[in-house]
């Protein structure tokens, strides 16, 4: 069941993820299953599970969005402070 809140102005979601995240998880899941069965390499399965957990949406935000905003605020963008004595 697709859910379109806000009169088709928001992004489409399916269960707890956006449709873009469902597509990424599907492709990564196939690659990680292939890596696990053919090479015995389980690391892609772990990465897929972590990405799936970080992209769960609650109240139109996810943990991954919060991490991106925090990294941009603390590391990527310059903060400007002006010190004056008045």
N, CA, C and O atoms as a CHARMM CRD file, in Angstrom:
* protein
*
  344
    1    1 UNK  N      0.83100  -1.16800   0.00000 PROA 1      0.00000
    2    1 UNK  CA     0.00000   0.00000   0.00000 PROA 1      0.00000
    3    1 UNK  C      0.88200   1.24000   0.00000 PROA 1      0.00000
    4    1 UNK  O      1.72100   1.40400   0.88600 PROA 1      0.00000
    5    2 UNK  N      0.70400   2.10000  -0.97000 PROA 2      0.00000
    6    2 UNK  CA     1.45000   3.34200  -1.05300 PROA 2      0.00000
    7    2 UNK  C      0.71300   4.41900  -0.26800 PROA 2      0.00000
    8    2 UNK  O     -0.51500   4.49700  -0.30500 PROA 2      0.00000
    9    3 UNK  N      1.46600   5.24000   0.43400 PROA 3      0.00000
   10    3 UNK  CA     0.86500   6.30400   1.22900 PROA 3      0.00000
   11    3 UNK  C      1.39800   7.63800   0.71400 PROA 3      0.00000
   12    3 UNK  O      2.60800   7.86700   0.70800 PROA 3      0.00000
   13    4 UNK  N      0.50100   8.51100   0.28500 PROA 4      0.00000
   14    4 UNK  CA     0.86300   9.84600  -0.17500 PROA 4      0.00000
   15    4 UNK  C      0.21700  10.87300   0.75500 PROA 4      0.00000
   16    4 UNK  O     -0.91800  11.28500   0.51500 PROA 4      0.00000
   17    5 UNK  N      0.91300  11.29300   1.80600 PROA 5      0.00000
   18    5 UNK  CA     0.31900  12.30500   2.68900 PROA 5      0.00000
   19    5 UNK  C      0.41600  13.70100   2.09600 PROA 5      0.00000
   20    5 UNK  O      1.13400  13.92300   1.12100 PROA 5      0.00000
   21    6 UNK  N     -0.28700  14.61100   2.67300 PROA 6      0.00000
   22    6 UNK  CA    -0.24700  16.03400   2.31200 PROA 6      0.00000
   23    6 UNK  C     -0.64500  16.28700   0.85600 PROA 6      0.00000
   24    6 UNK  O      0.00800  17.07000   0.16600 PROA 6      0.00000
   25    7 UNK  N     -1.68000  15.65000   0.39600 PROA 7      0.00000
   26    7 UNK  CA    -2.26500  15.90700  -0.93000 PROA 7      0.00000
   27    7 UNK  C     -1.22800  15.80700  -2.04700 PROA 7      0.00000
   28    7 UNK  O     -1.11200  16.71000  -2.87500 PROA 7      0.00000
   29    8 UNK  N     -0.48500  14.72000  -2.06600 PROA 8      0.00000
   30    8 UNK  CA     0.50900  14.39900  -3.09700 PROA 8      0.00000
   31    8 UNK  C      1.70600  15.34300  -3.11300 PROA 8      0.00000
   32    8 UNK  O      2.39700  15.43100  -4.12800 PROA 8      0.00000
   33    9 UNK  N      1.96700  16.04700  -2.02200 PROA 9      0.00000
   34    9 UNK  CA     3.11100  16.95400  -1.97200 PROA 9      0.00000
   35    9 UNK  C      4.32300  16.31300  -1.31700 PROA 9      0.00000
   36    9 UNK  O      5.44200  16.78500  -1.52000 PROA 9      0.00000
   37   10 UNK  N      4.14000  15.27000  -0.55100 PROA 10     0.00000
   38   10 UNK  CA     5.24900  14.59200   0.10700 PROA 10     0.00000
   39   10 UNK  C      5.75100  13.43600  -0.75600 PROA 10     0.00000
   40   10 UNK  O      5.11500  13.04600  -1.73500 PROA 10     0.00000
   41   11 UNK  N      6.89800  12.90600  -0.36900 PROA 11     0.00000
   42   11 UNK  CA     7.45300  11.76900  -1.09300 PROA 11     0.00000
   43   11 UNK  C      6.68100  10.50700  -0.74200 PROA 11     0.00000
   44   11 UNK  O      6.16100  10.37200   0.36600 PROA 11     0.00000
   45   12 UNK  N      6.61300   9.59500  -1.68400 PROA 12     0.00000
   46   12 UNK  CA     5.88000   8.33900  -1.48300 PROA 12     0.00000
   47   12 UNK  C      6.63600   7.43700  -0.51600 PROA 12     0.00000
   48   12 UNK  O      7.85800   7.31200  -0.59800 PROA 12     0.00000
   49   13 UNK  N      5.90600   6.81100   0.39500 PROA 13     0.00000
   50   13 UNK  CA     6.50900   5.89700   1.35600 PROA 13     0.00000
   51   13 UNK  C      5.82300   4.53800   1.27100 PROA 13     0.00000
   52   13 UNK  O      4.65200   4.43400   0.90500 PROA 13     0.00000
   53   14 UNK  N      6.56600   3.52100   1.61100 PROA 14     0.00000
   54   14 UNK  CA     6.04300   2.16600   1.67500 PROA 14     0.00000
   55   14 UNK  C      6.49200   1.60200   3.01500 PROA 14     0.00000
   56   14 UNK  O      7.68800   1.43100   3.24900 PROA 14     0.00000
   57   15 UNK  N      5.54900   1.31500   3.88600 PROA 15     0.00000
   58   15 UNK  CA     5.78400   0.89900   5.26700 PROA 15     0.00000
   59   15 UNK  C      6.57900   1.97300   5.99600 PROA 15     0.00000
   60   15 UNK  O      6.03100   3.03400   6.29400 PROA 15     0.00000
   61   16 UNK  N      7.84600   1.73400   6.28900 PROA 16     0.00000
   62   16 UNK  CA     8.63000   2.69900   7.06100 PROA 16     0.00000
   63   16 UNK  C      9.72000   3.38800   6.24500 PROA 16     0.00000
   64   16 UNK  O     10.49900   4.16900   6.79300 PROA 16     0.00000
   65   17 UNK  N      9.78400   3.11100   4.94500 PROA 17     0.00000
   66   17 UNK  CA    10.84200   3.65800   4.11200 PROA 17     0.00000
   67   17 UNK  C     10.25500   4.42700   2.93600 PROA 17     0.00000
   68   17 UNK  O      9.10800   4.21000   2.54300 PROA 17     0.00000
   69   18 UNK  N     11.06900   5.33800   2.37600 PROA 18     0.00000
   70   18 UNK  CA    10.69600   5.97800   1.12100 PROA 18     0.00000
   71   18 UNK  C     10.93800   4.97100  -0.00300 PROA 18     0.00000
   72   18 UNK  O     11.71000   4.02600   0.15800 PROA 18     0.00000
   73   19 UNK  N     10.28100   5.17600  -1.13100 PROA 19     0.00000
   74   19 UNK  CA    10.41500   4.21700  -2.24000 PROA 19     0.00000
   75   19 UNK  C     11.84100   4.16400  -2.78200 PROA 19     0.00000
   76   19 UNK  O     12.28200   3.11200  -3.24300 PROA 19     0.00000
   77   20 UNK  N     12.56000   5.26700  -2.73500 PROA 20     0.00000
   78   20 UNK  CA    13.96100   5.28200  -3.16000 PROA 20     0.00000
   79   20 UNK  C     14.78700   4.35300  -2.27200 PROA 20     0.00000
   80   20 UNK  O     15.62900   3.60400  -2.76800 PROA 20     0.00000
   81   21 UNK  N     14.54700   4.40100  -0.96700 PROA 21     0.00000
   82   21 UNK  CA    15.27600   3.54300  -0.03900 PROA 21     0.00000
   83   21 UNK  C     14.91500   2.06800  -0.23100 PROA 21     0.00000
   84   21 UNK  O     15.77100   1.19400  -0.09500 PROA 21     0.00000
   85   22 UNK  N     13.65400   1.79500  -0.54400 PROA 22     0.00000
   86   22 UNK  CA    13.23900   0.40700  -0.82200 PROA 22     0.00000
   87   22 UNK  C     13.98900  -0.12200  -2.04100 PROA 22     0.00000
   88   22 UNK  O     14.42900  -1.27200  -2.03700 PROA 22     0.00000
   89   23 UNK  N     14.14300   0.69000  -3.07800 PROA 23     0.00000
   90   23 UNK  CA    14.88700   0.26600  -4.27000 PROA 23     0.00000
   91   23 UNK  C     16.35100   0.01200  -3.96900 PROA 23     0.00000
   92   23 UNK  O     16.92200  -0.97900  -4.42300 PROA 23     0.00000
   93   24 UNK  N     16.96400   0.91200  -3.19800 PROA 24     0.00000
   94   24 UNK  CA    18.37400   0.73600  -2.83300 PROA 24     0.00000
   95   24 UNK  C     18.54700  -0.51300  -1.98000 PROA 24     0.00000
   96   24 UNK  O     19.48400  -1.28400  -2.18500 PROA 24     0.00000
   97   25 UNK  N     17.64600  -0.71300  -1.02600 PROA 25     0.00000
   98   25 UNK  CA    17.72700  -1.90400  -0.17900 PROA 25     0.00000
   99   25 UNK  C     17.53700  -3.18700  -0.98800 PROA 25     0.00000
  100   25 UNK  O     18.18900  -4.19200  -0.70600 PROA 25     0.00000
  101   26 UNK  N     16.65300  -3.16900  -1.99000 PROA 26     0.00000
  102   26 UNK  CA    16.44500  -4.34400  -2.83200 PROA 26     0.00000
  103   26 UNK  C     17.68100  -4.70200  -3.62900 PROA 26     0.00000
  104   26 UNK  O     18.08200  -5.86500  -3.67100 PROA 26     0.00000
  105   27 UNK  N     18.28500  -3.71800  -4.25800 PROA 27     0.00000
  106   27 UNK  CA    19.49000  -3.95800  -5.06200 PROA 27     0.00000
  107   27 UNK  C     20.65300  -4.39900  -4.17800 PROA 27     0.00000
  108   27 UNK  O     21.36400  -5.35000  -4.50200 PROA 27     0.00000
  109   28 UNK  N     20.84100  -3.69800  -3.05800 PROA 28     0.00000
  110   28 UNK  CA    21.92100  -4.07800  -2.13500 PROA 28     0.00000
  111   28 UNK  C     21.67400  -5.44900  -1.52200 PROA 28     0.00000
  112   28 UNK  O     22.61500  -6.20100  -1.27000 PROA 28     0.00000
  113   29 UNK  N     20.40500  -5.77500  -1.28100 PROA 29     0.00000
  114   29 UNK  CA    20.08500  -7.09900  -0.75500 PROA 29     0.00000
  115   29 UNK  C     20.44800  -8.19900  -1.73000 PROA 29     0.00000
  116   29 UNK  O     20.99800  -9.22600  -1.33300 PROA 29     0.00000
  117   30 UNK  N     20.14500  -7.99300  -3.01300 PROA 30     0.00000
  118   30 UNK  CA    20.52000  -8.98800  -4.02400 PROA 30     0.00000
  119   30 UNK  C     22.02700  -9.15200  -4.13000 PROA 30     0.00000
  120   30 UNK  O     22.53200 -10.27200  -4.21900 PROA 30     0.00000
  121   31 UNK  N     22.74600  -8.02800  -4.12100 PROA 31     0.00000
  122   31 UNK  CA    24.21400  -8.08900  -4.21400 PROA 31     0.00000
  123   31 UNK  C     24.79700  -8.76400  -2.97800 PROA 31     0.00000
  124   31 UNK  O     25.72600  -9.56300  -3.09100 PROA 31     0.00000
  125   32 UNK  N     24.26400  -8.45300  -1.80300 PROA 32     0.00000
  126   32 UNK  CA    24.81500  -9.05100  -0.58500 PROA 32     0.00000
  127   32 UNK  C     24.48000 -10.54100  -0.48000 PROA 32     0.00000
  128   32 UNK  O     25.29200 -11.31500   0.02500 PROA 32     0.00000
  129   33 UNK  N     23.30700 -10.95300  -0.94300 PROA 33     0.00000
  130   33 UNK  CA    22.98700 -12.38400  -0.96800 PROA 33     0.00000
  131   33 UNK  C     23.89600 -13.11300  -1.95400 PROA 33     0.00000
  132   33 UNK  O     24.35900 -14.21900  -1.67400 PROA 33     0.00000
  133   34 UNK  N     24.14900 -12.49700  -3.10200 PROA 34     0.00000
  134   34 UNK  CA    25.07000 -13.08400  -4.07700 PROA 34     0.00000
  135   34 UNK  C     26.47300 -13.20200  -3.49600 PROA 34     0.00000
  136   34 UNK  O     27.14000 -14.21800  -3.68800 PROA 34     0.00000
  137   35 UNK  N     26.92700 -12.16600  -2.78500 PROA 35     0.00000
  138   35 UNK  CA    28.26400 -12.21200  -2.17900 PROA 35     0.00000
  139   35 UNK  C     28.33100 -13.26400  -1.07500 PROA 35     0.00000
  140   35 UNK  O     29.35600 -13.92400  -0.90900 PROA 35     0.00000
  141   36 UNK  N     27.24600 -13.42200  -0.32200 PROA 36     0.00000
  142   36 UNK  CA    27.24700 -14.41000   0.76100 PROA 36     0.00000
  143   36 UNK  C     27.22800 -15.83900   0.23300 PROA 36     0.00000
  144   36 UNK  O     27.88700 -16.71700   0.79100 PROA 36     0.00000
  145   37 UNK  N     26.47500 -16.07600  -0.84100 PROA 37     0.00000
  146   37 UNK  CA    26.37200 -17.44200  -1.34400 PROA 37     0.00000
  147   37 UNK  C     27.57000 -17.84400  -2.20200 PROA 37     0.00000
  148   37 UNK  O     28.01300 -18.99100  -2.14400 PROA 37     0.00000
  149   38 UNK  N     28.09000 -16.92400  -2.98700 PROA 38     0.00000
  150   38 UNK  CA    29.16700 -17.27800  -3.90900 PROA 38     0.00000
  151   38 UNK  C     30.55400 -17.16300  -3.28600 PROA 38     0.00000
  152   38 UNK  O     31.43000 -17.98300  -3.55800 PROA 38     0.00000
  153   39 UNK  N     30.75300 -16.14000  -2.44600 PROA 39     0.00000
  154   39 UNK  CA    32.09000 -15.90700  -1.89300 PROA 39     0.00000
  155   39 UNK  C     32.16400 -16.15000  -0.39300 PROA 39     0.00000
  156   39 UNK  O     33.25600 -16.16400   0.17500 PROA 39     0.00000
  157   40 UNK  N     31.02700 -16.34100   0.25400 PROA 40     0.00000
  158   40 UNK  CA    31.03500 -16.53000   1.69700 PROA 40     0.00000
  159   40 UNK  C     31.38200 -15.26300   2.45000 PROA 40     0.00000
  160   40 UNK  O     31.85700 -15.31600   3.58400 PROA 40     0.00000
  161   41 UNK  N     31.14600 -14.13200   1.82400 PROA 41     0.00000
  162   41 UNK  CA    31.51700 -12.82300   2.36000 PROA 41     0.00000
  163   41 UNK  C     30.26400 -12.16500   2.92000 PROA 41     0.00000
  164   41 UNK  O     29.37000 -11.80800   2.15200 PROA 41     0.00000
  165   42 UNK  N     30.17200 -11.99300   4.24300 PROA 42     0.00000
  166   42 UNK  CA    28.95700 -11.51200   4.89100 PROA 42     0.00000
  167   42 UNK  C     28.93400 -10.00500   5.12700 PROA 42     0.00000
  168   42 UNK  O     27.90800  -9.47700   5.55700 PROA 42     0.00000
  169   43 UNK  N     30.01800  -9.30300   4.86400 PROA 43     0.00000
  170   43 UNK  CA    30.07800  -7.86800   5.14700 PROA 43     0.00000
  171   43 UNK  C     29.01700  -7.05500   4.38900 PROA 43     0.00000
  172   43 UNK  O     28.44000  -6.14600   4.98600 PROA 43     0.00000
  173   44 UNK  N     28.72800  -7.33100   3.10300 PROA 44     0.00000
  174   44 UNK  CA    27.65100  -6.58300   2.42500 PROA 44     0.00000
  175   44 UNK  C     26.28400  -6.78000   3.08200 PROA 44     0.00000
  176   44 UNK  O     25.46200  -5.86400   3.06200 PROA 44     0.00000
  177   45 UNK  N     26.02600  -7.94300   3.65700 PROA 45     0.00000
  178   45 UNK  CA    24.76100  -8.16800   4.36000 PROA 45     0.00000
  179   45 UNK  C     24.65200  -7.25800   5.57400 PROA 45     0.00000
  180   45 UNK  O     23.58400  -6.71800   5.86300 PROA 45     0.00000
  181   46 UNK  N     25.75600  -7.09200   6.27800 PROA 46     0.00000
  182   46 UNK  CA    25.76700  -6.21200   7.45400 PROA 46     0.00000
  183   46 UNK  C     25.54200  -4.76800   7.02600 PROA 46     0.00000
  184   46 UNK  O     24.76100  -4.05500   7.65500 PROA 46     0.00000
  185   47 UNK  N     26.21300  -4.32600   5.96600 PROA 47     0.00000
  186   47 UNK  CA    26.03900  -2.95500   5.48200 PROA 47     0.00000
  187   47 UNK  C     24.60200  -2.69300   5.02300 PROA 47     0.00000
  188   47 UNK  O     24.05800  -1.61500   5.26100 PROA 47     0.00000
  189   48 UNK  N     23.99800  -3.67000   4.37200 PROA 48     0.00000
  190   48 UNK  CA    22.61700  -3.53200   3.92600 PROA 48     0.00000
  191   48 UNK  C     21.68000  -3.42900   5.12300 PROA 48     0.00000
  192   48 UNK  O     20.75400  -2.61800   5.11300 PROA 48     0.00000
  193   49 UNK  N     21.90500  -4.22800   6.13900 PROA 49     0.00000
  194   49 UNK  CA    21.08600  -4.16200   7.34800 PROA 49     0.00000
  195   49 UNK  C     21.23000  -2.84300   8.08200 PROA 49     0.00000
  196   49 UNK  O     20.24500  -2.28900   8.57000 PROA 49     0.00000
  197   50 UNK  N     22.45500  -2.33500   8.16200 PROA 50     0.00000
  198   50 UNK  CA    22.68500  -1.04200   8.81600 PROA 50     0.00000
  199   50 UNK  C     22.01300   0.07600   8.03100 PROA 50     0.00000
  200   50 UNK  O     21.38600   0.95600   8.62100 PROA 50     0.00000
  201   51 UNK  N     22.13800   0.04900   6.70400 PROA 51     0.00000
  202   51 UNK  CA    21.47600   1.07000   5.88400 PROA 51     0.00000
  203   51 UNK  C     19.95800   0.99000   6.04200 PROA 51     0.00000
  204   51 UNK  O     19.28800   2.01900   6.12400 PROA 51     0.00000
  205   52 UNK  N     19.42200  -0.21000   6.08400 PROA 52     0.00000
  206   52 UNK  CA    17.98300  -0.37100   6.28400 PROA 52     0.00000
  207   52 UNK  C     17.52300   0.18700   7.61200 PROA 52     0.00000
  208   52 UNK  O     16.46400   0.80900   7.69000 PROA 52     0.00000
  209   53 UNK  N     18.30700  -0.02800   8.66300 PROA 53     0.00000
  210   53 UNK  CA    17.94700   0.51000   9.97200 PROA 53     0.00000
  211   53 UNK  C     18.04200   2.02700  10.00500 PROA 53     0.00000
  212   53 UNK  O     17.17700   2.69000  10.57800 PROA 53     0.00000
  213   54 UNK  N     19.09500   2.58700   9.39200 PROA 54     0.00000
  214   54 UNK  CA    19.29400   4.03600   9.43500 PROA 54     0.00000
  215   54 UNK  C     18.29100   4.80800   8.59900 PROA 54     0.00000
  216   54 UNK  O     18.09400   6.00100   8.83000 PROA 54     0.00000
  217   55 UNK  N     17.65400   4.16200   7.63600 PROA 55     0.00000
  218   55 UNK  CA    16.71600   4.87600   6.76600 PROA 55     0.00000
  219   55 UNK  C     15.25900   4.69300   7.15900 PROA 55     0.00000
  220   55 UNK  O     14.37300   5.12200   6.42000 PROA 55     0.00000
  221   56 UNK  N     14.98600   4.07500   8.29200 PROA 56     0.00000
  222   56 UNK  CA    13.60300   3.97300   8.77000 PROA 56     0.00000
  223   56 UNK  C     13.08900   5.37100   9.06800 PROA 56     0.00000
  224   56 UNK  O     13.74100   6.13800   9.77500 PROA 56     0.00000
  225   57 UNK  N     11.93000   5.70200   8.53500 PROA 57     0.00000
  226   57 UNK  CA    11.36200   7.04000   8.69800 PROA 57     0.00000
  227   57 UNK  C     10.33800   7.06400   9.82400 PROA 57     0.00000
  228   57 UNK  O      9.48300   6.18500   9.93700 PROA 57     0.00000
  229   58 UNK  N     10.44900   8.09400  10.65000 PROA 58     0.00000
  230   58 UNK  CA     9.47700   8.34400  11.69600 PROA 58     0.00000
  231   58 UNK  C      9.26400   9.84600  11.76100 PROA 58     0.00000
  232   58 UNK  O     10.21200  10.60700  11.95900 PROA 58     0.00000
  233   59 UNK  N      8.02100  10.27100  11.59600 PROA 59     0.00000
  234   59 UNK  CA     7.68000  11.70000  11.59600 PROA 59     0.00000
  235   59 UNK  C      8.47000  12.46000  10.52800 PROA 59     0.00000
  236   59 UNK  O      8.95900  13.56100  10.78000 PROA 59     0.00000
  237   60 UNK  N      8.59200  11.87200   9.34600 PROA 60     0.00000
  238   60 UNK  CA     9.21000  12.47100   8.16400 PROA 60     0.00000
  239   60 UNK  C     10.70500  12.75300   8.32500 PROA 60     0.00000
  240   60 UNK  O     11.23300  13.63900   7.65200 PROA 60     0.00000
  241   61 UNK  N     11.38400  12.03400   9.18500 PROA 61     0.00000
  242   61 UNK  CA    12.83400  12.13900   9.29600 PROA 61     0.00000
  243   61 UNK  C     13.39700  10.76700   9.65400 PROA 61     0.00000
  244   61 UNK  O     12.68900   9.90400  10.17300 PROA 61     0.00000
  245   62 UNK  N     14.67500  10.58600   9.37000 PROA 62     0.00000
  246   62 UNK  CA    15.32100   9.30400   9.66700 PROA 62     0.00000
  247   62 UNK  C     16.62000   9.56100  10.42700 PROA 62     0.00000
  248   62 UNK  O     17.07400  10.70000  10.53300 PROA 62     0.00000
  249   63 UNK  N     17.20300   8.50200  10.94500 PROA 63     0.00000
  250   63 UNK  CA    18.46000   8.61500  11.65500 PROA 63     0.00000
  251   63 UNK  C     19.55900   9.06100  10.69400 PROA 63     0.00000
  252   63 UNK  O     20.43500   9.83900  11.07100 PROA 63     0.00000
  253   64 UNK  N     19.51700   8.57500   9.46800 PROA 64     0.00000
  254   64 UNK  CA    20.51600   8.95400   8.47300 PROA 64     0.00000
  255   64 UNK  C     20.43100  10.44600   8.14700 PROA 64     0.00000
  256   64 UNK  O     21.46400  11.09000   7.96200 PROA 64     0.00000
  257   65 UNK  N     19.22700  11.00500   8.07400 PROA 65     0.00000
  258   65 UNK  CA    19.07800  12.44300   7.86400 PROA 65     0.00000
  259   65 UNK  C     19.69000  13.22700   9.02100 PROA 65     0.00000
  260   65 UNK  O     20.37600  14.22600   8.80500 PROA 65     0.00000
  261   66 UNK  N     19.44200  12.77400  10.25000 PROA 66     0.00000
  262   66 UNK  CA    20.00000  13.44900  11.41000 PROA 66     0.00000
  263   66 UNK  C     21.51800  13.40900  11.39200 PROA 66     0.00000
  264   66 UNK  O     22.16300  14.40700  11.71600 PROA 66     0.00000
  265   67 UNK  N     22.10700  12.26500  11.01500 PROA 67     0.00000
  266   67 UNK  CA    23.57300  12.15700  10.94400 PROA 67     0.00000
  267   67 UNK  C     24.11700  13.08500   9.86200 PROA 67     0.00000
  268   67 UNK  O     25.14800  13.72700  10.06000 PROA 67     0.00000
  269   68 UNK  N     23.44000  13.16300   8.72800 PROA 68     0.00000
  270   68 UNK  CA    23.88000  14.07800   7.65500 PROA 68     0.00000
  271   68 UNK  C     23.83200  15.52600   8.10500 PROA 68     0.00000
  272   68 UNK  O     24.77100  16.28400   7.86200 PROA 68     0.00000
  273   69 UNK  N     22.74500  15.92000   8.76000 PROA 69     0.00000
  274   69 UNK  CA    22.61600  17.30200   9.23800 PROA 69     0.00000
  275   69 UNK  C     23.67500  17.61300  10.28900 PROA 69     0.00000
  276   69 UNK  O     24.24800  18.70200  10.28100 PROA 69     0.00000
  277   70 UNK  N     23.94200  16.67800  11.18900 PROA 70     0.00000
  278   70 UNK  CA    24.94200  16.90000  12.22900 PROA 70     0.00000
  279   70 UNK  C     26.34300  17.01700  11.63400 PROA 70     0.00000
  280   70 UNK  O     27.11300  17.88500  12.04400 PROA 70     0.00000
  281   71 UNK  N     26.68200  16.16200  10.67700 PROA 71     0.00000
  282   71 UNK  CA    28.00200  16.24900  10.03500 PROA 71     0.00000
  283   71 UNK  C     28.15200  17.55200   9.26300 PROA 71     0.00000
  284   71 UNK  O     29.21800  18.16800   9.28600 PROA 71     0.00000
  285   72 UNK  N     27.10400  17.97200   8.58700 PROA 72     0.00000
  286   72 UNK  CA    27.16800  19.24000   7.85700 PROA 72     0.00000
  287   72 UNK  C     27.33700  20.40900   8.81700 PROA 72     0.00000
  288   72 UNK  O     28.07500  21.35200   8.52900 PROA 72     0.00000
  289   73 UNK  N     26.66000  20.35000   9.94900 PROA 73     0.00000
  290   73 UNK  CA    26.73400  21.45700  10.90300 PROA 73     0.00000
  291   73 UNK  C     28.09500  21.51300  11.58700 PROA 73     0.00000
  292   73 UNK  O     28.67500  22.59100  11.71500 PROA 73     0.00000
  293   74 UNK  N     28.61100  20.36800  12.02800 PROA 74     0.00000
  294   74 UNK  CA    29.83700  20.36100  12.81200 PROA 74     0.00000
  295   74 UNK  C     31.11200  20.28800  11.98700 PROA 74     0.00000
  296   74 UNK  O     32.14400  20.80200  12.42000 PROA 74     0.00000
  297   75 UNK  N     31.07600  19.66700  10.81200 PROA 75     0.00000
  298   75 UNK  CA    32.31600  19.42300  10.08100 PROA 75     0.00000
  299   75 UNK  C     32.39600  20.08300   8.70600 PROA 75     0.00000
  300   75 UNK  O     33.47500  20.52300   8.30800 PROA 75     0.00000
  301   76 UNK  N     31.29100  20.16400   7.97500 PROA 76     0.00000
  302   76 UNK  CA    31.35900  20.57500   6.58000 PROA 76     0.00000
  303   76 UNK  C     31.19200  22.07700   6.36100 PROA 76     0.00000
  304   76 UNK  O     31.87700  22.65900   5.52000 PROA 76     0.00000
  305   77 UNK  N     30.31400  22.69200   7.08900 PROA 77     0.00000
  306   77 UNK  CA    30.04200  24.11400   6.87100 PROA 77     0.00000
  307   77 UNK  C     30.76400  24.95400   7.90900 PROA 77     0.00000
  308   77 UNK  O     30.85700  24.58900   9.08000 PROA 77     0.00000
  309   78 UNK  N     31.26400  26.07400   7.45400 PROA 78     0.00000
  310   78 UNK  CA    31.97900  26.96500   8.35200 PROA 78     0.00000
  311   78 UNK  C     30.98700  27.68700   9.26600 PROA 78     0.00000
  312   78 UNK  O     29.96200  28.20400   8.82100 PROA 78     0.00000
  313   79 UNK  N     31.32000  27.70300  10.53900 PROA 79     0.00000
  314   79 UNK  CA    30.50900  28.42700  11.50300 PROA 79     0.00000
  315   79 UNK  C     31.13900  29.79900  11.70500 PROA 79     0.00000
  316   79 UNK  O     32.36200  29.91300  11.78600 PROA 79     0.00000
  317   80 UNK  N     30.32400  30.82700  11.78500 PROA 80     0.00000
  318   80 UNK  CA    30.80900  32.18700  11.92600 PROA 80     0.00000
  319   80 UNK  C     30.41800  32.70000  13.30400 PROA 80     0.00000
  320   80 UNK  O     29.23800  32.76800  13.64700 PROA 80     0.00000
  321   81 UNK  N     31.42100  33.05500  14.07900 PROA 81     0.00000
  322   81 UNK  CA    31.18200  33.61200  15.40900 PROA 81     0.00000
  323   81 UNK  C     31.81300  34.99400  15.46200 PROA 81     0.00000
  324   81 UNK  O     32.94400  35.18600  15.01700 PROA 81     0.00000
  325   82 UNK  N     31.09400  35.93400  15.99700 PROA 82     0.00000
  326   82 UNK  CA    31.60300  37.28700  16.13100 PROA 82     0.00000
  327   82 UNK  C     31.57800  37.65000  17.60800 PROA 82     0.00000
  328   82 UNK  O     30.52600  37.67600  18.24700 PROA 82     0.00000
  329   83 UNK  N     32.77100  37.93000  18.13000 PROA 83     0.00000
  330   83 UNK  CA    32.90100  38.24300  19.54800 PROA 83     0.00000
  331   83 UNK  C     33.10000  39.75500  19.70200 PROA 83     0.00000
  332   83 UNK  O     34.01300  40.33400  19.11200 PROA 83     0.00000
  333   84 UNK  N     32.25700  40.36700  20.48300 PROA 84     0.00000
  334   84 UNK  CA    32.37900  41.81600  20.74900 PROA 84     0.00000
  335   84 UNK  C     32.26200  42.07900  22.24100 PROA 84     0.00000
  336   84 UNK  O     31.53500  41.40100  22.96700 PROA 84     0.00000
  337   85 UNK  N     32.97000  43.04000  22.64900 PROA 85     0.00000
  338   85 UNK  CA    32.84100  43.48300  24.03500 PROA 85     0.00000
  339   85 UNK  C     32.02000  44.77000  24.03600 PROA 85     0.00000
  340   85 UNK  O     32.41000  45.77100  23.43400 PROA 85     0.00000
  341   86 UNK  N     30.89800  44.73000  24.70900 PROA 86     0.00000
  342   86 UNK  CA    30.04500  45.92700  24.74000 PROA 86     0.00000
  343   86 UNK  C     29.84600  46.38700  26.13800 PROA 86     0.00000
  344   86 UNK  O     29.15700  47.38000  26.36900 PROA 86     0.00000
